[in-house]
Amino acid sequence: MDWLKVHRGRAPLVVAFPHGGSDLAGLDARFVSPWLAQRDADWWIAELYAFACDMGATTIATTVSRSVIDCNRDPSGASLYPGQATTELVPTTTFDGDPLYRDAVPDADEIAARRATWFDPYHAALAGEIARLRADHPRVVLYDAHSIRSRIARLFEGELPQFNIGTNSGASCAPELAAAIADVCAASGLGHVVNGRFKGGWTTRHYGRPETGVHAVQMELAMRGYLAEPERLDPATWPAPLDPSPLIAPILHKVLEAALAFAISGETA
């Protein structure tokens, strides 16, 4: 499965990238435009966290666009944020509410086929890596890595904080881990929130079981921390390139160091 990228490390830390892909899986003609279908990717997210491999972390990424299948949504179709705007397992609109499809949207059979082709193998790999590491370590931290544009009026008011930490309202990890990550972000002075607009997607909620030694955290980054967000999005300006020296890179190093310290000792550095 060349769309699924797994790097196996030995440290008790898994970093997942469910939304970094832009491959439309041959469905280009179905969409209003390929650019629109790729616009909401977590651009350059795996590159931003490339240092994680040097820390011994396991990384898992899909190259398939979230417009084809969203690997961080509840496979049952239930909304993660009832009453709030969001996108589906197989999205039919962009974050801004623009229709993605030229004609008919995918029906139940097509959604099931996409789930079997991409969603299920992605999560089988993720579950397998967690189990492999858990067999060797008393604790494993799953860090679900995300990013999003700083301003999307349909999803949230104003400008998003730089660091958005989600722990399913405290259920997906030990409070000591959440506090350690929040402390690193707070020390940066760049703005952070814990369980604000983004409390963690299906991955965090499904795998985070502190009582079994698996602690899951989602980090949603505002993209302004690692690229120049244009005032107007169009194919000429978006995606913007990755900053060669991202402002938030040293902070993310410290965040993963704190996560790894907790996984190894049950305490924080």
N, C-alpha and C positions, 0 to 999 in steps of 0.2 A: 504494500500500500504506500505508494510514493507520496501521497498527500498527507501522510501521518509521520511526523518527525519525532522520534524518541531518542533522547540522549540519556543513557543510564549512568548514574553516579552512585556512590556508596554512602554518602551522607544522608541523614534522615530529613531531607528537604526535597519536596517536589514543587516545581514551578510550572504552572500550566498556562497555555496561551490559546484559548478557544476562539479568539476573534481576530487574530493577526493575519489571516489569509485573505487573498483577493481573487483566487481562482474561481471562475464561475461555472466550472464543470461542464462546459459545452452548452450552457443554457443562455449564452449571450443574447441570442435573437428573441428570447422570451421577455427579456427585460426592456423597459423603456429606453435605457441606455446602459452599456457596461459601466460607465463612469458612475452613474447613479447607484447601481447595484454594488459598487465597491466603495462608495463614499464613506460609509460608516465603519469601515474597518478600524481596528486598533493599530493604526499605522506605526510600523517600525518597533513594535513592542518587544519582539524576540531579540532584535538587535540591541535594544536599550538594556535588556537584562542578560546579554551574552556572558557577562562576567560570572553568572550563577554557576556555569559549568566548571569554572576554575575553583569554585568553593566546594565542589563535589556533589552539587545538586543534580537531581534528575529533572530533565525538562521534557515536556510533551506539548506539541503544537500541531495544529491542522493548517494546511495551506488553502483550504476551501473557504470561500467567502461566507460570512454569516447570513448573507441574503439567500444562499442556497439552503443552508441548514444552520441553526443557531445551537451550538453545542453547550450553551449555558442556560437553556430554557428547560422548564419541566416538560418531559416527553409526553405527559398526559395532555398537554395543552392548557393546563391551569395557569392563570396569571401569577407571576411572582409578586406583583404589586397591584392588588385589586383596587380599582377606583382611580388608578393613575395611568397615564399614557405609557405604553411600552410596546415592544415588538414581540412577535410570536415565534414559536419553534421554527416555522417556515415563514419568515416575514412577508407581509404583503405591502408594507409601506416602509419608507425610510424613517429615521429618527424625527425628521421634520414633518412627517405626515404625507410625503409625496408618494403616489402609487408607484410600485416597482414594476408591475407587469403591464405589458401592452394590452393583453386580452384577458382570458380566463386565468384566475389564480389557481395554484395547485389544489387539487381535491384531496379527499382523505386517503385514497389509494396512493397518490403521488407523495403525499407527506409521509406515509408509512414506508414507502420505498426509499425515500431520502434518509429517513431515520435509520433504516437497516443498513444502508450503504455507508453512511458517515457517522452519525451520532453514536450508534451502538458500538462500532469498533473503537471510536475515540475513547469512550468511557470504559470499554473493556480493557484497553491499554492503561488508562489512568488507574483503574481499580487494581490491575495486576501489578503496577509499579508500587502503589501504596502497600499492597500485601507483601511484596518482595522486601521492601525496606522495613516494614513493621515486624517481619520475622527476625530481623537482626537488631532492632532498636525498640526500646520501651515506648518511645514517642516518635511520631512523624508529623511534620508540619506540611500541609498542602497550602501553597500560596498561589492563589488564582490571580493572574496578572492581566489587568485591563487598562484601557485609556479611552478618553472621549474628548470631544471638543469642549472648550471651556464654557461656551454659551450655546444652549439649545432650548429655546423658549418653550417648545412643546413638552419637554421633559422636566425642566426645573427653572426656577426664577433666577435671574441675574447670572453672576459668574460663579461657577463651581469652585469650591476650595481645591487647592493643589492636590492634596492627598485625601482620598475618601476610603476609609477603612470599614469593611463590612464583616460582621461576625454573626449574622442572623440574630441580632439583638442580644448577643452574648451567649447564644446556644452552641455555636460551632467551634469554640476554642476556649481554653482556660483564660480567665481574666488577666493573669499575669502576662500571657503572650500578647493579648490585645493592648495592654497598658504599655508594654515595652515598645511595640511598634508605634503607638501613639506618641510616646515620649520622644522618640527619634524625630518624628514628623513635627512635633511641637517645637523642638529645639531648632529646627531649620528656619522658623519664622515665616514660612511660606503659606501657612494656613492649612488646617486639617479638620476633619470631622470623623467621628466614629458612629456608624449606623445612622447616617443622615439619609440623603436621597437614595443611596445605594447601600443596602444592608447585606449584599451577597446574593449571587444568583443561585441557580440550581446546584451547581458544583459545590459551592460552599455549604449549602444547606443539606445536600445529600451525603457528602462524605464527612463533614465535621461531626465527629462523635468523640468528644474528649474522654468519655468514660472508657472507650476502647483504645485510647492512645493515639487517635487521629485528630489533629487540631487543624481546622481550616480557616483561612482568612482570605478575603478578597480585597485587592487594592485597585481602586479606580483612580487613575491619574488624570488630571486635567492636562491636555496635550501641550499647553503653553510652556510647560516645564522642560520640554525637549525638542520643540520645533516652533517656528514662527507661524502662528495662526493668522491667515489673511482675513481682512474685513469681509471680503466677498468670496464665496466658494464657486469655482468654475474649473473646467478641465485644465486651464492654464495655471491655476494657483494651487490646486489641491490634487493629491496630497503634497504638502510642503516637505522638503527634505529633512532628514534627521540632523539636528544640530551636532557638529563633530565633537563638541564638548558640552553635553547637556547640563543645564543648571542643576537638575535633580539627581544626576548620576551618583555623586558621592553619598547623597542621602539614601538612595536605594541600596547602595552597598551596606550601609549601616542597618537599614531595615532588615535585609536578609541575614546579616550577621546576628542581629537580635533574635530572629526566628530560629536560626540554627543553634544559637546558644541555648535557647529554651528547649529545643528538641533533644539536644545532647544531655543536658543536666536537669531539665525540669525547672530551671531558674533562668534568669536573664543576666546578660553581661553588665 
